[in-house]
Structure formats: structure tokens, C-alpha cells
Amino acid sequence: MKVGIMGGTFDPIHIGHLLAAERAREEAGLDEVWFLPSYTPPHKPNPPVATPEQRFAMLERAIADHPHFRAEDMEMIREGTSYTVDTVDQLCRRHPNVRFCYIIGADMVQYLPHWVRIEEILKRISFVGLGRPGYSLDMKQLPDYIQQGVQLAPMPQLELSSTDIRQRRAAGKSIRYMVHENVYAYIKERGLYESRS
């Protein structure tokens, strides 16, 4: 079985995440995509707004109707800062018969040489880099071991971010259609991301 891993804060998960996962699933021939929300992402200065439990609950609601999507809480159970190398090690030990690949944006592919123990990671898994219209990535500028471990796939342009969604909520603006309708209902019921002033 070939499984794509989509990591992130998912604060909240939005339509762009789901579209990226579906595109990667099709382009890379994945059997499933597993979403792994991070407890504390290493590259973000501010902690998530929603609790780990709320972020996971929104994720479960967003993917409930997709037979090839799955929510995985191993990074949340582990707590602390989540590094990909630790997650890959845990995944490969738990699921020795699964071929894993990480789904990332093409803009992140160029930063792979700076990831913690990237050479070790690439010995165990591969990457799917989702390109964006107008974004050019010169793979030849990257080391050979990274070029060989990355498959590029096209991704439609969609300007959407969790930050924008949180800001719109805080400003009292609509986020309908930016998130799955089940996530929209969850956010409204709990008053998530509303301005506290």
C-alpha cells in the first residue's frame, strides 16, 4: 500500500488542504492520504489558536465522507515539537509494509536540504511536491539525493490559508465555503477564532 502523509497545524483545516490531498492522491497513485496534525510545529513562532483536541475534531469532520482519507493523531499523542524524522521513524516501525511519501508544497521542496536529518528521511520515504501556477522550481539546483526522492505534481491556484480564515473570523467576516461545511458548523458552534475584544 502507498500512503501519502499530509502534516500541518490545521488551525483550521480548510478546502485547500483537502484539494491538495486529493490532487496528490491522484497524481502520485496513492491508496490513502493520512493527515497528521502537529502538536507543536517546529517552524511556526506562535502556538495554534485552537486546542489539539479541537484541531483534531475539525480534521475528523472534514474528511469523514472521504473513503481514502484518514486522521492520525500520533504527533498529538507524542506532544512536544514534531520533527518529520521522528514521525517517519514511528510510521515505518508501526507500518512496515506501507510505502510512505510526504505531501508538501513545491515551495517547500527547495528547503528540504535544511530539514533535520533529511538524508535519513529520504532513505525511508519519498516526497510529492505540489506545484502552483506561476511558481517555478529548479530541481537541478537541489542535491541529487533530493531530486531522486521528489515527485512533482500540478496543483490548481487557490489562495487560501488558515491564517486568513482566523483573521476573517476575528473580523466578523464569513468563512463559509473556505472550510468543509462540517468544520464550518463546528467553528460556529464553539465560537472558535472570534475576536475576544
N, CA, C and O of each residue as an XYZ file, in Angstrom:
788
protein
N       0.846     -1.194      0.000
C       0.000      0.000      0.000
C       0.884      1.247      0.000
O       1.918      1.291      0.666
N       0.461      2.248     -0.752
C       1.195      3.505     -0.823
C       0.353      4.601     -0.175
O      -0.787      4.842     -0.570
N       0.932      5.258      0.823
C       0.193      6.244      1.622
C       0.904      7.590      1.603
O       2.112      7.679      1.817
N       0.128      8.629      1.341
C       0.643      9.993      1.423
C       0.379     10.564      2.800
O      -0.697     10.373      3.367
N       1.369     11.267      3.337
C       1.236     11.916      4.644
C       1.111     13.415      4.436
O       1.942     14.035      3.772
N       0.076     13.984      5.007
C      -0.074     15.435      4.971
C      -0.017     15.951      6.397
O      -0.951     15.762      7.177
N       1.081     16.600      6.728
C       1.236     17.166      8.055
C       0.862     18.640      8.060
O       0.757     19.269      7.006
N       0.664     19.175      9.231
C       0.335     20.601      9.335
C      -0.289     20.910     10.674
O      -0.563     20.018     11.477
N      -0.507     22.181     10.897
C      -1.156     22.605     12.131
C      -2.670     22.418     12.035
O      -3.326     22.064     13.014
N      -3.215     22.663     10.833
C      -4.655     22.534     10.582
C      -5.458     23.338     11.600
O      -6.274     22.795     12.344
N      -5.205     24.642     11.613
C      -5.793     25.549     12.608
C      -6.563     26.691     11.930
O      -6.175     27.850     12.077
N      -7.652     26.392     11.185
C      -8.298     25.101     10.987
C      -7.907     24.458      9.648
O      -7.289     25.102      8.801
N      -8.276     23.182      9.467
C      -8.146     22.547      8.158
C      -9.127     23.235      7.213
O     -10.250     23.553      7.605
N      -8.707     23.465      5.969
C      -9.583     24.168      5.020
C      -9.638     23.432      3.680
O      -8.995     22.400      3.490
N     -10.413     23.985      2.771
C     -10.647     23.362      1.467
C      -9.339     23.179      0.690
O      -9.187     22.204     -0.046
N      -8.406     24.105      0.849
C      -7.121     23.997      0.160
C      -6.350     22.752      0.580
O      -5.730     22.100     -0.260
N      -6.380     22.413      1.866
C      -5.726     21.197      2.352
C      -6.353     19.958      1.702
O      -5.649     19.048      1.263
N      -7.666     19.942      1.651
C      -8.380     18.784      1.104
C      -8.124     18.631     -0.388
O      -7.931     17.521     -0.883
N      -8.125     19.749     -1.099
C      -7.859     19.717     -2.537
C      -6.434     19.245     -2.818
O      -6.207     18.464     -3.742
N      -5.477     19.717     -2.023
C      -4.077     19.309     -2.187
C      -3.924     17.802     -1.946
O      -3.209     17.119     -2.680
N      -4.594     17.297     -0.925
C      -4.517     15.867     -0.615
C      -5.116     15.031     -1.738
O      -4.563     13.997     -2.112
N      -6.241     15.475     -2.273
C      -6.891     14.735     -3.357
C      -6.055     14.771     -4.634
O      -5.948     13.766     -5.338
N      -5.468     15.921     -4.932
C      -4.625     16.032     -6.121
C      -3.388     15.141     -5.990
O      -3.015     14.451     -6.940
N      -2.762     15.155     -4.830
C      -1.586     14.307     -4.600
C      -1.957     12.828     -4.696
O      -1.198     12.025     -5.238
N      -3.121     12.478     -4.170
C      -3.576     11.083     -4.218
C      -3.701     10.603     -5.657
O      -3.288      9.493     -5.993
N      -4.274     11.453     -6.498
C      -4.454     11.081     -7.905
C      -3.131     11.056     -8.666
O      -2.826     10.088     -9.362
N      -2.351     12.122     -8.531
C      -1.125     12.277     -9.327
C      -0.048     11.265     -8.943
O       0.704     10.801     -9.800
N       0.029     10.922     -7.656
C       1.075     10.006     -7.183
C       0.581      8.571     -7.032
O       1.331      7.696     -6.597
N      -0.683      8.326     -7.391
C      -1.222      6.975     -7.302
C      -1.267      6.440     -5.883
O      -0.903      5.290     -5.636
N      -1.712      7.270     -4.951
C      -1.753      6.880     -3.540
C      -3.032      6.105     -3.226
O      -4.103      6.410     -3.749
N      -2.902      5.118     -2.380
C      -4.086      4.378     -1.928
C      -4.855      5.170     -0.876
O      -6.085      5.156     -0.845
N      -4.110      5.861     -0.016
C      -4.736      6.663      1.036
C      -3.884      7.899      1.319
O      -2.699      7.947      0.989
N      -4.511      8.886      1.932
C      -3.790     10.038      2.481
C      -4.117     10.116      3.964
O      -5.282     10.148      4.361
N      -3.049     10.147      4.783
C      -3.222     10.270      6.228
C      -2.842     11.690      6.644
O      -1.769     12.185      6.298
N      -3.730     12.332      7.384
C      -3.491     13.685      7.884
C      -2.919     13.593      9.292
O      -3.503     12.963     10.173
N      -1.762     14.234      9.494
C      -1.085     14.206     10.795
C      -0.968     15.624     11.351
O      -0.003     16.324     11.043
N      -1.924     16.057     12.159
C      -1.781     17.384     12.771
C      -0.650     17.398     13.786
O      -0.511     16.470     14.584
N       0.153     18.447     13.755
C       1.285     18.553     14.677
C       0.821     19.121     16.011
O      -0.118     19.915     16.076
N       1.496     18.700     17.067
C       1.201     19.233     18.398
C       1.820     20.621     18.519
O       1.134     21.594     18.833
N       3.124     20.701     18.267
C       3.829     21.991     18.239
C       4.692     22.010     16.986
O       5.732     21.353     16.956
N       4.291     22.749     15.942
C       5.105     22.770     14.721
C       6.434     23.476     14.958
O       6.452     24.535     15.584
N       7.563     22.916     14.471
C       8.881     23.480     14.750
C       9.178     24.804     14.047
O      10.053     25.552     14.484
N       8.451     25.102     12.951
C       8.796     26.270     12.143
C       7.857     27.447     12.346
O       7.985     28.455     11.651
N       6.907     27.346     13.289
C       5.961     28.442     13.495
C       6.197     29.077     14.864
O       6.227     28.382     15.880
N       6.368     30.419     14.889
C       6.697     31.089     16.153
C       5.558     31.126     17.160
O       5.797     31.116     18.367
N       4.308     31.170     16.669
C       3.167     31.271     17.576
C       2.444     29.935     17.697
O       2.311     29.208     16.712
N       1.978     29.608     18.901
C       1.249     28.341     19.079
C      -0.105     28.401     18.372
O      -0.618     29.489     18.110
N      -0.688     27.240     18.061
C      -2.010     27.222     17.438
C      -3.050     27.895     18.329
O      -2.906     27.917     19.551
N      -4.096     28.441     17.715
C      -5.164     29.101     18.454
C      -6.102     28.056     19.057
O      -6.429     28.113     20.243
N      -6.531     27.105     18.229
C      -7.409     26.027     18.712
C      -6.580     24.997     19.473
O      -5.386     24.841     19.217
N      -7.209     24.304     20.394
C      -6.520     23.255     21.160
C      -6.220     22.067     20.235
O      -6.828     21.950     19.172
N      -5.288     21.186     20.628
C      -5.054     19.978     19.831
C      -6.328     19.163     19.621
O      -6.562     18.626     18.539
N      -7.145     19.079     20.665
C      -8.391     18.308     20.574
C      -9.362     18.934     19.562
O     -10.022     18.225     18.803
N      -9.436     20.256     19.563
C     -10.324     20.948     18.617
C      -9.820     20.808     17.184
O     -10.610     20.595     16.264
N      -8.522     20.926     16.996
C      -7.962     20.799     15.642
C      -8.178     19.390     15.098
O      -8.485     19.211     13.919
N      -8.016     18.391     15.969
C      -8.221     17.008     15.526
C      -9.700     16.757     15.232
O     -10.035     16.063     14.272
N     -10.574     17.314     16.049
C     -12.019     17.152     15.833
C     -12.436     17.775     14.492
O     -13.242     17.198     13.763
N     -11.894     18.933     14.177
C     -12.210     19.570     12.886
C     -11.692     18.731     11.731
O     -12.366     18.580     10.711
N     -10.494     18.185     11.892
C      -9.910     17.330     10.860
C     -10.791     16.108     10.613
O     -11.072     15.765      9.465
N     -11.221     15.460     11.675
C     -12.079     14.278     11.525
C     -13.378     14.620     10.800
O     -13.854     13.843      9.971
N     -13.943     15.767     11.109
C     -15.185     16.184     10.456
C     -14.960     16.506      8.971
O     -15.825     16.245      8.135
N     -13.799     17.071      8.660
C     -13.511     17.463      7.278
C     -13.351     16.273      6.347
O     -13.682     16.364      5.165
N     -12.846     15.157      6.866
C     -12.532     14.016      6.000
C     -13.476     12.835      6.183
O     -13.285     11.789      5.563
N     -14.484     12.990      7.021
C     -15.376     11.877      7.370
C     -16.029     11.230      6.156
O     -16.289     10.027      6.164
N     -16.298     12.012      5.111
C     -17.016     11.465      3.956
C     -16.087     11.022      2.826
O     -16.554     10.739      1.723
N     -14.769     10.959      3.087
C     -13.820     10.532      2.049
C     -13.254      9.154      2.408
O     -12.605      9.007      3.443
N     -13.491      8.151      1.571
C     -13.067      6.788      1.923
C     -11.551      6.566      1.924
O     -11.076      5.578      2.484
N     -10.787      7.471      1.305
C      -9.333      7.288      1.212
C      -8.536      8.243      2.106
O      -7.307      8.273      2.046
N      -9.234      9.017      2.930
C      -8.575      9.937      3.852
C      -8.694      9.393      5.273
O      -9.702      8.790      5.643
N      -7.642      9.618      6.057
C      -7.630      9.118      7.443
C      -6.939     10.132      8.348
O      -5.964     10.767      7.945
N      -7.443     10.283      9.564
C      -6.830     11.163     10.563
C      -5.929     10.323     11.465
O      -6.327      9.257     11.933
N      -4.722     10.807     11.703
C      -3.731     10.093     12.528
C      -3.249     11.036     13.623
O      -2.759     12.127     13.332
N      -3.385     10.624     14.876
C      -3.085     11.538     15.999
C      -1.748     11.263     16.681
O      -1.539     11.716     17.807
N      -0.843     10.539     16.038
C       0.395     10.138     16.715
C       1.258     11.307     17.163
O       1.883     11.229     18.220
N       1.311     12.392     16.387
C       2.125     13.544     16.813
C       1.479     14.245     18.001
O       2.180     14.770     18.866
N       0.164     14.259     18.051
C      -0.527     14.894     19.176
C      -0.343     14.077     20.454
O      -0.187     14.634     21.541
N      -0.365     12.758     20.311
C      -0.150     11.896     21.484
C       1.285     12.063     21.993
O       1.526     12.089     23.200
N       2.229     12.176     21.060
C       3.646     12.312     21.431
C       3.906     13.659     22.101
O       4.800     13.776     22.939
N       3.121     14.681     21.729
C       3.256     16.052     22.248
C       4.631     16.630     21.924
O       5.431     16.004     21.228
N       4.891     17.806     22.426
C       6.171     18.461     22.151
C       6.287     18.873     20.693
O       5.310     18.825     19.945
N       7.491     19.279     20.292
C       7.761     19.699     18.923
C       7.874     18.474     18.024
O       8.550     17.502     18.363
N       7.209     18.529     16.885
C       7.200     17.390     15.966
C       8.184     17.607     14.824
O       8.044     18.553     14.049
N       9.174     16.735     14.721
C      10.095     16.752     13.589
C       9.760     15.572     12.682
O       9.442     14.477     13.146
N       9.840     15.822     11.385
C       9.468     14.807     10.401
C      10.257     13.519     10.587
O       9.702     12.430     10.442
N      11.546     13.626     10.908
C      12.373     12.424     11.046
C      11.828     11.496     12.138
O      11.859     10.276     11.980
N      11.336     12.058     13.233
C      10.777     11.235     14.315
C       9.462     10.588     13.889
O       9.196      9.427     14.198
N       8.644     11.364     13.171
C       7.365     10.849     12.700
C       7.571      9.730     11.687
O       6.889      8.707     11.735
N       8.517      9.929     10.767
C       8.822      8.905      9.753
C       9.293      7.620     10.425
O       8.879      6.524     10.045
N      10.150      7.760     11.414
C      10.648      6.586     12.135
C       9.496      5.817     12.784
O       9.428      4.591     12.696
N       8.603      6.548     13.428
C       7.467      5.923     14.110
C       6.514      5.273     13.100
O       6.032      4.164     13.328
N       6.246      5.954     11.995
C       5.348      5.413     10.976
C       5.901      4.125     10.369
O       5.182      3.139     10.214
N       7.189      4.150     10.030
C       7.808      2.985      9.380
C       7.888      1.785     10.319
O       7.790      0.640      9.877
N       8.067      2.046     11.612
C       8.093      0.937     12.583
C       6.691      0.347     12.787
O       6.528     -0.866     12.916
N       5.697      1.221     12.813
C       4.316      0.769     13.022
C       3.728      0.071     11.792
O       2.931     -0.860     11.915
N       4.133      0.533     10.610
C       3.535      0.038      9.362
C       4.639     -0.362      8.385
O       4.858      0.323      7.386
N       5.336     -1.467      8.664
C       6.496     -1.853      7.854
C       6.171     -2.208      6.399
O       7.063     -2.204      5.550
N       4.909     -2.513      6.105
C       4.533     -2.908      4.751
C       3.927     -1.775      3.928
O       3.433     -1.993      2.822
N       3.970     -0.563      4.479
C       3.417      0.605      3.777
C       4.554      1.439      3.197
O       5.569      1.660      3.856
N       4.377      1.904      1.952
C       5.323      2.854      1.349
C       4.768      4.254      1.584
O       3.681      4.589      1.112
N       5.521      5.064      2.315
C       5.056      6.403      2.658
C       5.700      7.469      1.779
O       6.850      7.343      1.356
N       4.933      8.515      1.517
C       5.513      9.720      0.916
C       4.869     10.930      1.582
O       3.683     10.922      1.912
N       5.672     11.962      1.770
C       5.174     13.189      2.389
C       4.703     14.147      1.307
O       5.380     14.330      0.295
N       3.537     14.761      1.521
C       2.970     15.726      0.588
C       3.328     17.127      1.087
O       2.961     17.516      2.195
N       4.050     17.877      0.250
C       4.434     19.248      0.618
C       4.239     20.158     -0.590
O       4.097     19.681     -1.715
N       4.232     21.457     -0.356
C       4.163     22.413     -1.450
C       5.500     22.481     -2.170
O       6.552     22.272     -1.566
N       5.454     22.774     -3.458
C       6.691     22.856     -4.238
C       7.636     23.915     -3.661
O       8.855     23.794     -3.782
N       7.071     24.949     -3.034
C       7.914     25.980     -2.428
C       8.717     25.414     -1.254
O       9.786     25.927     -0.924
N       8.193     24.344     -0.622
C       8.924     23.719      0.492
C      10.009     22.760     -0.004
O      10.943     22.446      0.733
N       9.885     22.296     -1.251
C      10.875     21.351     -1.792
C      12.272     21.958     -1.758
O      13.246     21.270     -1.454
N      12.366     23.247     -2.071
C      13.690     23.881     -2.107
C      14.333     23.975     -0.726
O      15.544     24.165     -0.614
N      13.522     23.842      0.329
C      14.050     23.905      1.694
C      14.399     22.527      2.260
O      14.921     22.426      3.370
N      14.115     21.475      1.506
C      14.399     20.130      2.009
C      15.850     19.934      2.462
O      16.071     19.229      3.447
N      16.854     20.526      1.789
C      18.229     20.348      2.277
C      18.439     20.834      3.710
O      19.404     20.435      4.361
N      17.536     21.701      4.211
C      17.690     22.262      5.559
C      16.871     21.504      6.610
O      16.936     21.827      7.796
N      16.104     20.502      6.182
C      15.304     19.748      7.143
C      16.222     18.920      8.045
O      17.292     18.478      7.624
N      15.792     18.721      9.270
C      16.555     17.923     10.230
C      16.704     16.487      9.721
O      15.711     15.791      9.506
N      17.954     16.052      9.529
C      18.301     14.675      9.105
C      17.560     14.259      7.831
O      17.012     13.160      7.749
N      17.554     15.158      6.838
C      16.821     14.916      5.601
C      17.341     13.691      4.848
O      16.553     12.963      4.245
N      18.637     13.455      4.872
C      19.168     12.289      4.147
C      18.628     10.988      4.732
O      18.334     10.039      4.005
N      18.504     10.961      6.042
C      17.940      9.785      6.720
C      16.470      9.604      6.341
O      16.008      8.486      6.113
N      15.748     10.715      6.279
C      14.331     10.677      5.906
C      14.161     10.100      4.505
O      13.312      9.240      4.275
N      14.983     10.587      3.567
C      14.844     10.173      2.172
C      15.278      8.731      1.911
O      14.990      8.181      0.848
N      15.954      8.129      2.852
C      16.269      6.707      2.719
C      15.041      5.843      3.008
O      14.993      4.669      2.640
N      14.051      6.443      3.671
C      12.887      5.661      4.108
C      11.596      6.034      3.384
O      10.715      5.191      3.211
N      11.479      7.298      2.958
C      10.248      7.742      2.292
C      10.602      8.632      1.104
O      11.764      8.978      0.888
N       9.563      8.995      0.335
C       9.735      9.955     -0.760
C       8.826     11.156     -0.503
O       8.098     11.197      0.488
N       8.880     12.121     -1.402
C       8.060     13.330     -1.277
C       7.255     13.557     -2.552
O       7.697     13.219     -3.650
N       6.070     14.133     -2.389
C       5.287     14.645     -3.506
C       5.234     16.153     -3.327
O       4.699     16.648     -2.334
N       5.792     16.886     -4.290
C       5.785     18.346     -4.235
C       4.698     18.899     -5.137
O       4.728     18.703     -6.351
N       3.732     19.596     -4.537
C       2.618     20.153     -5.301
C       2.971     21.534     -5.819
O       3.162     22.470     -5.043
N       3.056     21.655     -7.145
C       3.399     22.930     -7.765
C       2.207     23.855     -7.851
O       1.057     23.424     -7.772
N       2.497     25.133     -8.015
C       1.439     26.123     -8.166
C       1.645     26.868     -9.472
O       2.785     27.071     -9.891
N       0.550     27.286    -10.132
C       0.699     28.064    -11.360
C       1.545     29.313    -11.094
O       1.301     30.044    -10.134
N       2.516     29.543    -11.933
C       3.356     30.732    -11.781
C       4.551     30.538    -10.874
O       5.425     31.403    -10.813
N       4.610     29.403    -10.155
C       5.759     29.147     -9.285
C       6.710     28.208    -10.000
O       6.319     27.119    -10.419
N       7.950     28.624    -10.138
C       8.920     27.763    -10.816
C       9.940     27.238     -9.810
O      10.490     27.990     -9.006
N      10.173     25.951     -9.874
C      11.134     25.291     -9.002
C      12.195     24.653     -9.884
O      11.880     23.830    -10.744
N      13.445     25.027     -9.674
C      14.539     24.453    -10.450
C      15.122     23.284     -9.670
O      15.963     23.464     -8.789
N      14.664     22.088    -10.008
C      15.119     20.892     -9.303
C      16.620     20.670     -9.457
O      17.253     20.067     -8.590
N      17.182     21.150    -10.543
C      18.614     20.936    -10.798
C      19.495     21.652     -9.768
O      20.673     21.327     -9.622
N      18.922     22.622     -9.059
C      19.670     23.347     -8.031
C      19.766     22.540     -6.731
O      20.516     22.897     -5.822
N      19.000     21.451     -6.656
C      18.966     20.641     -5.438
C      19.917     19.455     -5.553
O      20.196     18.999     -6.662
N      20.418     18.949     -4.429
C      21.303     17.774     -4.459
C      20.620     16.580     -5.123
O      19.395     16.467     -5.092
N      21.407     15.699     -5.718
C      20.874     14.532     -6.428
C      19.961     13.683     -5.551
O      18.913     13.222     -6.004
N      20.359     13.475     -4.289
C      19.566     12.593     -3.431
C      18.164     13.157     -3.186
O      17.229     12.398     -2.932
N      18.013     14.479     -3.261
C      16.692     15.083     -3.110
C      15.927     14.995     -4.436
O      14.742     14.660     -4.446
N      16.586     15.290     -5.532
C      15.929     15.183     -6.837
C      15.310     13.805     -7.038
O      14.197     13.678     -7.548
N      16.051     12.772     -6.628
C      15.583     11.400     -6.827
C      14.430     11.018     -5.904
O      13.698     10.066     -6.175
N      14.274     11.762     -4.816
C      13.240     11.417     -3.838
C      11.993     12.269     -3.901
O      11.127     12.176     -3.031
N      11.893     13.120     -4.951
C      10.748     14.029     -5.050
C      10.024     13.843     -6.376
O      10.642     13.854     -7.441
N       8.716     13.673     -6.299
C       7.862     13.657     -7.481
C       7.054     14.944     -7.479
O       6.404     15.263     -6.483
N       7.085     15.687     -8.582
C       6.321     16.925     -8.664
C       4.954     16.659     -9.282
O       4.829     15.857    -10.207
N       3.934     17.333     -8.768
C       2.574     17.193     -9.277
C       1.934     18.576     -9.360
O       2.170     19.419     -8.494
N       1.120     18.820    -10.401
C       0.482     20.139    -10.539
C      -0.637     20.339     -9.522
O      -1.313     19.389     -9.126
N      -0.816     21.564     -9.118
C      -1.859     21.922     -8.152
C      -2.522     23.204     -8.638
O      -1.819     24.160     -8.964
N      -3.854     23.256     -8.699
C      -4.523     24.484     -9.132
C      -4.291     25.629     -8.150
O      -4.093     25.412     -6.955
N      -4.319     26.843     -8.678
C      -4.111     28.030     -7.848
C      -5.295     28.206     -6.905
O      -6.446     28.231     -7.340
N      -5.007     28.327     -5.624
C      -6.057     28.571     -4.634
C      -5.439     29.355     -3.492
O      -4.696     28.806     -2.678
N      -5.751     30.642     -3.439
C      -5.190     31.497     -2.386
C      -6.050     31.367     -1.136
O      -7.072     32.039     -0.997
N      -5.628     30.505     -0.240
C      -6.394     30.238      0.961
C      -5.439     29.803      2.052
O      -4.566     28.968      1.815
N      -5.593     30.354      3.240
C      -4.723     29.963      4.345
C      -5.516     29.948      5.649
O      -6.525     30.637      5.792
N      -5.033     29.147      6.591
C      -5.667     29.096      7.910
C      -5.579     30.448      8.605
O      -6.493     30.844      9.328
N      -4.473     31.154      8.381
C      -4.301     32.488      8.973
C      -5.398     33.434      8.491
O      -5.992     34.163      9.286
N      -5.660     33.418      7.186
C      -6.697     34.274      6.611
C      -8.064     33.918      7.195
O      -8.868     34.802      7.493
N      -8.319     32.626      7.354
C      -9.606     32.184      7.904
C      -9.763     32.681      9.336
O     -10.828     33.173      9.709
N      -8.719     32.557     10.133
C      -8.788     33.039     11.525
C      -9.004     34.557     11.565
O      -9.786     35.057     12.373
N      -8.309     35.276     10.692
C      -8.454     36.740     10.659
C      -9.854     37.156     10.232
O     -10.412     38.115     10.766
N     -10.419     36.438      9.273
C     -11.784     36.748      8.824
C     -12.780     36.509      9.963
O     -13.693     37.308     10.172
N     -12.601     35.415     10.691
C     -13.493     35.128     11.820
C     -13.386     36.207     12.887
O     -14.391     36.660     13.433
N     -12.144     36.614     13.177
C     -11.925     37.641     14.205
C     -12.547     38.977     13.793
O     -12.955     39.769     14.642
N     -12.614     39.216     12.476
C     -13.187     40.466     11.961
C     -14.699     40.353     11.732
O     -15.334     41.298     11.264
N     -15.264     39.200     12.063
C     -16.701     39.005     11.903
C     -17.127     38.729     10.471
O     -18.298     38.898     10.131
N     -16.181     38.301      9.618
C     -16.491     38.023      8.206
C     -16.768     36.533      8.011
O     -16.397     35.700      8.838
N     -17.426     36.225      6.903
C     -17.815     34.841      6.622
C     -16.616     33.994      6.177
O     -15.734     34.459      5.454
N     -16.616     32.739      6.632
C     -15.631     31.767      6.139
C     -16.349     30.598      5.453
O     -15.742     29.566      5.168
N     -17.619     30.774      5.199
C     -18.391     29.740      4.507
C     -17.727     29.431      3.161
O     -17.272     30.336      2.462
N     -17.678     28.158      2.812
C     -17.071     27.639      1.575
C     -15.541     27.658      1.591
O     -14.913     27.157      0.658
N     -14.936     28.224      2.628
C     -13.479     28.175      2.756
C     -13.068     26.922      3.522
O     -11.942     26.440      3.399
N     -13.997     26.411      4.310
C     -13.789     25.174      5.066
C     -14.941     24.227      4.749
O     -15.989     24.658      4.269
N     -14.749     22.941      5.017
C     -15.813     21.947      4.847
C     -17.003     22.366      5.707
O     -16.825     22.938      6.783
N     -18.211     22.083      5.233
C     -19.414     22.525      5.950
C     -19.479     21.974      7.372
O     -20.009     22.638      8.263
N     -18.946     20.761      7.601
C     -18.928     20.199      8.966
C     -17.966     20.971      9.868
O     -18.221     21.141     11.060
N     -16.862     21.434      9.286
C     -15.891     22.243     10.035
C     -16.488     23.618     10.322
O     -16.319     24.164     11.412
N     -17.180     24.162      9.344
C     -17.843     25.464      9.497
C     -18.829     25.412     10.671
O     -18.871     26.322     11.499
N     -19.619     24.335     10.727
C     -20.595     24.191     11.813
C     -19.891     24.071     13.163
O     -20.337     24.659     14.149
N     -18.796     23.316     13.214
C     -18.038     23.118     14.463
C     -17.463     24.450     14.955
O     -17.550     24.767     16.142
N     -16.879     25.224     14.044
C     -16.286     26.520     14.406
C     -17.351     27.473     14.934
O     -17.134     28.164     15.930
N     -18.500     27.509     14.268
C     -19.573     28.415     14.699
C     -20.142     27.999     16.052
O     -20.373     28.844     16.916
N     -20.368     26.692     16.236
C     -20.937     26.200     17.500
C     -20.069     26.560     18.701
O     -20.578     26.882     19.775
N     -18.747     26.501     18.504
C     -17.821     26.727     19.622
C     -17.242     28.137     19.658
O     -16.438     28.456     20.534
N     -17.637     28.960     18.734
C     -17.150     30.346     18.711
C     -15.649     30.448     18.493
O     -15.009     31.386     18.969
N     -15.091     29.485     17.776
C     -13.642     29.481     17.544
C     -13.206     30.657     16.674
O     -13.894     31.047     15.731
N     -12.063     31.200     17.012
C     -11.381     32.264     16.248
C     -12.132     33.607     16.273
O     -11.768     34.527     15.540
N     -13.162     33.724     17.097
C     -13.844     35.008     17.182
C     -12.998     36.004     17.942
O     -12.173     35.626     18.774
N     -13.201     37.263     17.658
C     -12.474     38.316     18.375
C     -12.896     38.327     19.832
O     -14.084     38.245     20.145
N     -11.912     38.427     20.730
C     -12.196     38.420     22.163
C     -12.294     39.845     22.737
O     -12.494     40.032     23.938
N     -12.151     40.834     21.859
C     -12.190     42.228     22.368
C     -13.606     42.699     22.593
O     -13.818     43.836     23.015
